[in-house]
Amino acid sequence: MIGDAIVIDAVVHGYNSPPETYRNPIAGLVLASLYDGYHRVLSPRGEPRWQLERERFERADPDLLGHALFAESQVDFAIYHDIPLYGLYEGGASPLWIGRELHERYPDRIALFGGVWPHHANALAEVDRLVDEEGCVGLKFYPYDIYDGAGQTVRMNDAEAVYPILEHARTRGIRHIAVHKAIAMVGCPVSPFDVADMEDVLLAFPDLNFQIIHGGFAFLEETALQLTYYPNVSVVLEGASAFLPNSPLRFAEVLARFLMTGAADRIIWGTGCTALHPRPLIEAFWDFQFPDQMIEGYGIPPLTPRLKAAILGGNIARIMGLAVAGNEQEELAEPWTGSSAAT
């Protein structure tokens, strides 16, 4: 908790993807870009304690992630996301086993979203496995991967490859679908990461709740329009929240545009830990206010504690029906002190 607000981090990852997991040379470039171009650049400037060494970053484990969330920050509950880049990495870029082990350690504080790749012949069976064996409560789609040297694109409006998965997921009780957007991968085309393909699927499955992950990091106007017109879509601020420590005006532009849609109840907090440490982002958001000229010029409401609490946890708790208890801590541990790799 921070103040009286429960904090639910709607997207967390364990980037256990060292060189021995690479299945394509691009994998190393993608990991290097994530570390050098995201983790190091967007962590609070001048405060090296928030940065991981490269070796630890690429070998994230349940100790590192769980301790960062629940001992080092104000996070009360987290949703672990598999990253279904199975063509680039053996087991994917954020292997589900890390989330599974975290759920075993913290059964009341972790939920799982399992990755699915629609072009696999056994995709429907994989949905069954994710539900029956892994206990997943949601699915995670990724727009691009590379198999056997050839790029493959997933568009959510693909009625032949994607719609049968969603229909089957619905029969298995899955109602929550997360789709990676906005943050593209180095060495890969940018166009699959736009949000244009979301429109048809939002209309075709009005009873499913879709989450646009990294909402507003790019394609801000297009994402805001979808938030305006489709009540079954939410935006997760993982990516946009990364601007808070070093580029708060950029974060203000993203959040202001989303609030202008009138959909403040579908804006969801996320940090992508271990991509960044969650604590400085949470604290920066709790202290954050729009510049006066933005409030006046855009006609948006001030960020009240009630609105911040909704974004930090109330919205996703309502959407997913989560019962989350606040966990107050007298003192938070130092950052990145939970991994066995640190000893």
ZALONU-75255 format. One line per 4 residues: number of its first residue (from 1); their letters; for each residue z, y, x of C-alpha. Coordinates in Angstrom, 2 decimals, always signed. Last residue first. Example, Ala and Ser with C-alpha at 12.3 -4.5 7.8 and 13.67 -1.06 7.14 Angstrom:
BEGIN
2> sa> +7.14/-1.06/+13.67 | +7.80/-4.50/+12.30 $
//
This chain:
BEGIN
343> taas> -2.73/-13.69/+25.12 | -5.31/-11.49/+23.37 | -7.56/-14.44/+22.49 | -4.75/-15.74/+20.29 $
339> sgtw> -5.55/-12.80/+18.09 | -2.97/-10.66/+16.33 | -2.64/-7.55/+18.47 | -5.80/-5.77/+17.34 $
335> peal> -4.07/-2.56/+16.34 | -0.32/-2.07/+16.92 | +1.92/-3.44/+14.21 | +2.82/-1.45/+11.11 $
331> eeqe> +6.38/-0.44/+10.35 | +8.37/-0.45/+7.12 | +5.85/-2.50/+5.27 | +5.14/-2.29/+1.53 $
327> ngav> +3.20/-5.15/+0.01 | +1.81/-4.24/-3.40 | +1.09/-7.18/-5.67 | -2.43/-7.94/-6.76 $
323> algm> -3.51/-9.50/-10.04 | -7.29/-9.57/-9.80 | -9.46/-9.48/-12.92 | -12.66/-8.96/-10.97 $
319> irai> -13.66/-5.62/-12.47 | -10.08/-4.47/-13.00 | -8.90/-5.31/-9.48 | -12.12/-3.84/-8.07 $
315> nggl> -11.45/-0.52/-9.75 | -7.72/-0.31/-9.06 | -7.94/-0.98/-5.35 | -8.76/+1.93/-3.07 $
311> iaak> -11.16/+3.57/-5.52 | -8.66/+3.61/-8.38 | -5.86/+4.75/-6.06 | -8.02/+7.60/-4.82 $
307> lrpt> -8.66/+8.70/-8.40 | -4.94/+8.64/-9.21 | -4.04/+10.46/-5.99 | -6.43/+13.22/-7.06 $
303> lppi> -9.76/+13.72/-5.33 | -10.89/+17.01/-6.81 | -13.41/+16.72/-9.64 | -17.12/+17.30/-9.03 $
299> gyge> -19.09/+20.35/-10.10 | -21.48/+20.11/-7.17 | -21.13/+23.69/-5.97 | -17.51/+24.19/-6.91 $
295> imqd> -16.19/+20.91/-5.55 | -18.55/+21.12/-2.57 | -17.53/+24.71/-1.83 | -13.88/+23.67/-1.89 $
291> pfqf> -14.43/+21.02/+0.79 | -13.67/+17.57/-0.61 | -10.29/+16.15/+0.24 | -9.23/+13.31/+2.54 $
287> dwfa> -5.63/+12.43/+3.36 | -5.73/+9.01/+1.63 | -9.27/+8.52/+2.94 | -8.24/+9.16/+6.55 $
283> eilp> -5.29/+6.79/+6.19 | -7.46/+3.99/+4.84 | -10.13/+4.50/+7.51 | -7.57/+4.65/+10.32 $
279> rphl> -6.01/+1.39/+9.08 | -9.08/-0.77/+8.45 | -10.10/-1.51/+12.05 | -13.86/-1.53/+12.25 $
275> atcg> -16.45/-4.33/+12.19 | -13.42/-6.60/+11.86 | -12.98/-5.34/+9.14 | -15.88/-4.49/+6.82 $
271> tgwi> -14.08/-1.40/+5.54 | -14.26/-1.64/+1.75 | -13.21/+0.45/-1.25 | -14.99/+0.23/-4.58 $
267> irda> -16.71/+2.84/-6.74 | -17.26/+1.48/-10.25 | -14.57/+3.44/-12.16 | -15.86/+6.73/-10.74 $
263> agtm> -19.09/+6.10/-12.63 | -19.77/+9.61/-13.91 | -22.91/+9.77/-11.77 | -21.59/+12.88/-9.99 $
259> lfra> -18.85/+10.71/-8.51 | -21.48/+8.74/-6.59 | -23.05/+11.89/-5.17 | -19.65/+13.25/-4.16 $
255> lvea> -18.77/+9.98/-2.39 | -21.91/+10.05/-0.25 | -21.78/+13.75/+0.60 | -18.06/+13.58/+1.38 $
251> frlp> -18.63/+10.67/+3.75 | -21.17/+12.79/+5.64 | -18.66/+15.64/+5.71 | -16.04/+13.30/+7.14 $
247> snpl> -18.07/+12.44/+10.24 | -15.65/+11.13/+12.88 | -12.78/+9.40/+11.05 | -14.37/+9.11/+7.57 $
243> fasa> -17.89/+7.97/+8.45 | -16.87/+4.29/+8.43 | -16.06/+4.62/+4.73 | -19.81/+4.85/+4.09 $
239> gelv> -20.29/+1.47/+5.76 | -18.08/-0.46/+3.37 | -18.03/+1.86/+0.35 | -18.79/-0.84/-2.20 $
235> vsvn> -21.01/+0.29/-5.05 | -20.77/-1.18/-8.53 | -23.42/-2.53/-10.91 | -23.00/-3.88/-14.44 $
231> pyyt> -23.12/-0.47/-16.15 | -26.72/+0.20/-15.08 | -28.03/+3.74/-15.55 | -25.87/+5.99/-13.39 $
227> lqla> -24.95/+3.48/-10.69 | -28.65/+2.73/-10.38 | -29.38/+6.41/-9.95 | -26.66/+6.69/-7.30 $
223> teel> -28.23/+3.85/-5.32 | -31.62/+5.56/-5.31 | -30.08/+8.85/-4.19 | -28.10/+7.26/-1.37 $
219> fafg> -30.85/+5.07/+0.09 | -28.76/+4.76/+3.26 | -25.03/+4.37/+3.90 | -24.79/+5.10/+0.17 $
215> ghii> -23.66/+1.66/-0.96 | -22.80/-0.54/+2.02 | -22.57/-3.54/-0.33 | -24.16/-3.11/-3.73 $
211> qfnl> -21.89/-5.15/-6.01 | -23.30/-6.88/-9.06 | -21.22/-7.93/-12.06 | -22.96/-10.52/-14.23 $
207> dpfa> -23.19/-10.25/-18.03 | -26.19/-7.91/-17.91 | -28.27/-10.49/-16.03 | -31.95/-9.59/-16.55 $
203> llvd> -31.36/-5.84/-16.56 | -29.44/-5.82/-13.31 | -31.99/-8.26/-11.88 | -34.86/-5.93/-12.70 $
199> emda> -33.24/-2.88/-11.08 | -31.93/-4.48/-7.90 | -35.30/-4.81/-6.16 | -35.45/-1.06/-5.52 $
195> vdfp> -32.22/-1.12/-3.48 | -33.59/-0.84/+0.07 | -32.66/-3.37/+2.74 | -35.92/-5.33/+2.57 $
191> svpc> -37.76/-2.15/+3.70 | -36.05/-1.79/+7.08 | -38.04/-4.39/+9.01 | -36.22/-6.36/+11.74 $
187> gvma> -35.59/-5.76/+15.44 | -32.27/-4.08/+14.76 | -30.80/-5.04/+11.41 | -30.70/-2.83/+8.33 $
183> iakh> -27.63/-1.23/+6.74 | -28.62/-0.06/+3.25 | -28.09/-3.31/+1.30 | -26.07/-6.53/+1.32 $
179> vaih> -25.85/-7.93/-2.20 | -22.59/-9.10/-3.77 | -22.64/-11.12/-7.00 | -19.56/-11.55/-9.17 $
175> rigr> -19.61/-13.59/-12.38 | -19.31/-17.15/-11.07 | -18.11/-19.52/-13.79 | -20.21/-22.52/-12.79 $
171> trah> -22.74/-21.91/-15.58 | -23.14/-18.36/-14.28 | -23.81/-19.63/-10.78 | -26.62/-21.76/-12.19 $
167> elip> -28.29/-18.77/-13.82 | -27.81/-16.70/-10.68 | -29.33/-19.42/-8.52 | -32.23/-19.88/-10.95 $
163> yvae> -32.87/-16.09/-10.81 | -33.13/-15.92/-7.03 | -36.10/-18.09/-5.96 | -38.50/-18.06/-8.91 $
159> adnm> -37.59/-14.80/-10.64 | -37.52/-12.85/-7.37 | -35.96/-9.55/-8.50 | -33.19/-9.89/-5.90 $
155> rvtq> -35.70/-9.74/-3.08 | -35.02/-12.13/-0.21 | -37.22/-11.73/+2.86 | -37.99/-14.33/+5.51 $
151> gagd> -39.00/-13.47/+9.07 | -40.67/-16.16/+11.15 | -39.42/-17.39/+14.53 | -38.23/-20.74/+13.24 $
147> yidy> -36.17/-19.00/+10.56 | -35.44/-15.27/+10.65 | -33.27/-13.56/+8.03 | -33.58/-10.76/+5.50 $
143> pyfk> -32.08/-9.46/+2.24 | -28.61/-11.04/+2.33 | -26.94/-12.43/-0.79 | -23.20/-13.06/-1.19 $
139> lgvc> -21.78/-15.12/-4.06 | -18.44/-14.75/-5.82 | -15.21/-16.56/-6.70 | -15.45/-19.11/-3.87 $
135> geed> -13.09/-22.09/-3.99 | -14.58/-23.69/-0.88 | -15.10/-27.24/-2.08 | -15.97/-26.94/-5.77 $
131> vlrd> -17.32/-23.39/-5.98 | -19.09/-23.15/-2.63 | -20.29/-26.73/-2.96 | -21.77/-26.11/-6.40 $
127> veal> -23.55/-23.00/-5.13 | -24.85/-25.07/-2.22 | -26.25/-27.62/-4.66 | -28.20/-24.80/-6.29 $
123> anah> -29.55/-23.67/-2.91 | -30.69/-27.16/-1.87 | -34.29/-26.29/-0.98 | -33.22/-23.29/+1.06 $
119> hpwv> -35.24/-20.17/+0.23 | -32.42/-18.70/-1.86 | -29.95/-18.37/+1.05 | -26.39/-18.42/-0.28 $
115> ggfl> -23.27/-16.88/+1.24 | -19.83/-17.52/-0.17 | -17.53/-14.78/-1.43 | -13.88/-15.74/-0.90 $
111> aird> -10.58/-14.29/-2.13 | -7.56/-13.53/+0.06 | -4.04/-12.21/-0.72 | -2.39/-14.79/-2.96 $
107> pyre> -3.51/-17.82/-0.93 | -2.53/-16.18/+2.39 | -2.58/-18.93/+5.02 | -4.99/-21.21/+3.17 $
103> hler> -7.07/-18.20/+2.19 | -7.21/-17.15/+5.83 | -8.44/-20.63/+6.77 | -11.19/-20.43/+4.15 $
99> giwl> -12.16/-16.94/+5.30 | -12.57/-18.13/+8.87 | -14.44/-21.23/+7.72 | -16.94/-19.02/+5.90 $
95> psag> -18.59/-17.97/+9.11 | -19.34/-14.25/+9.49 | -22.72/-14.19/+11.29 | -23.86/-17.51/+9.82 $
91> geyl> -22.83/-21.09/+10.56 | -25.17/-21.37/+13.53 | -26.50/-17.86/+13.86 | -29.93/-16.28/+13.41 $
87> gylp> -31.42/-18.53/+10.73 | -28.07/-18.89/+8.98 | -27.73/-15.16/+8.45 | -25.75/-15.82/+5.29 $
83> idhy> -22.89/-13.38/+5.98 | -19.74/-14.92/+4.44 | -17.61/-12.29/+2.82 | -13.80/-12.30/+2.72 $
79> iafd> -12.22/-10.35/-0.11 | -8.96/-8.68/+0.86 | -5.55/-8.00/-0.67 | -2.63/-5.73/+0.21 $
75> vqse> -4.27/-3.72/+3.00 | -1.92/-1.10/+4.50 | -2.78/-1.90/+8.09 | -1.52/-3.70/+11.21 $
71> afla> +0.34/-6.63/+9.68 | -1.82/-7.57/+6.69 | -5.37/-6.66/+7.59 | -5.36/-6.60/+11.38 $
67> hgll> -3.13/-9.69/+11.48 | -5.47/-11.64/+9.20 | -8.57/-10.65/+11.15 | -7.34/-11.42/+14.66 $
63> dpda> -5.51/-14.60/+13.72 | -8.33/-15.85/+11.50 | -10.80/-15.60/+14.40 | -13.14/-12.98/+15.81 $
59> refr> -15.16/-14.26/+18.75 | -17.81/-11.54/+18.94 | -15.25/-8.74/+18.86 | -12.92/-10.47/+21.31 $
55> erel> -15.56/-10.68/+24.03 | -16.84/-7.16/+23.28 | -13.42/-5.57/+23.77 | -12.03/-4.26/+20.53 $
51> qwrp> -11.74/-0.58/+19.70 | -8.93/+1.05/+17.72 | -6.76/+1.45/+20.83 | -9.54/+3.52/+22.41 $
47> egrp> -8.55/+6.69/+20.53 | -10.82/+9.48/+21.76 | -13.19/+9.10/+18.86 | -12.00/+7.06/+15.88 $
43> slvr> -14.17/+3.91/+15.58 | -17.69/+4.82/+14.44 | -19.51/+4.69/+17.77 | -17.74/+1.65/+19.26 $
39> hygd> -17.91/-0.53/+16.16 | -21.31/+0.67/+14.91 | -23.93/+1.16/+17.61 | -22.28/-0.74/+20.45 $
35> ylsa> -20.79/-3.67/+18.50 | -23.21/-3.98/+15.61 | -26.18/-3.25/+17.85 | -25.02/-5.86/+20.37 $
31> lvlg> -24.65/-8.45/+17.60 | -28.13/-7.72/+16.26 | -29.67/-7.81/+19.73 | -28.01/-11.14/+20.50 $
27> aipn> -29.23/-12.67/+17.26 | -32.80/-11.50/+17.92 | -33.07/-14.25/+20.55 | -32.90/-16.87/+17.75 $
23> ryte> -30.46/-19.67/+16.95 | -27.45/-18.00/+18.56 | -24.12/-19.83/+18.12 | -23.55/-20.36/+21.87 $
19> ppsn> -23.98/-16.62/+22.37 | -20.85/-15.70/+20.38 | -20.90/-15.30/+16.56 | -17.37/-15.34/+15.18 $
15> yghv> -17.71/-12.02/+13.40 | -14.90/-12.54/+10.90 | -15.66/-10.28/+7.98 | -13.95/-8.15/+5.34 $
11> vadi> -15.42/-6.70/+2.15 | -13.46/-5.60/-0.93 | -10.46/-4.27/+0.98 | -7.90/-3.98/-1.79 $
7> viad> -5.25/-1.31/-1.26 | -2.53/-0.77/-3.86 | -1.69/+2.90/-4.26 | +1.84/+4.29/-4.50 $
3> gim> +1.67/+6.01/-1.13 | -0.40/+3.60/+0.91 | +0.00/+0.00/+0.00 $
//
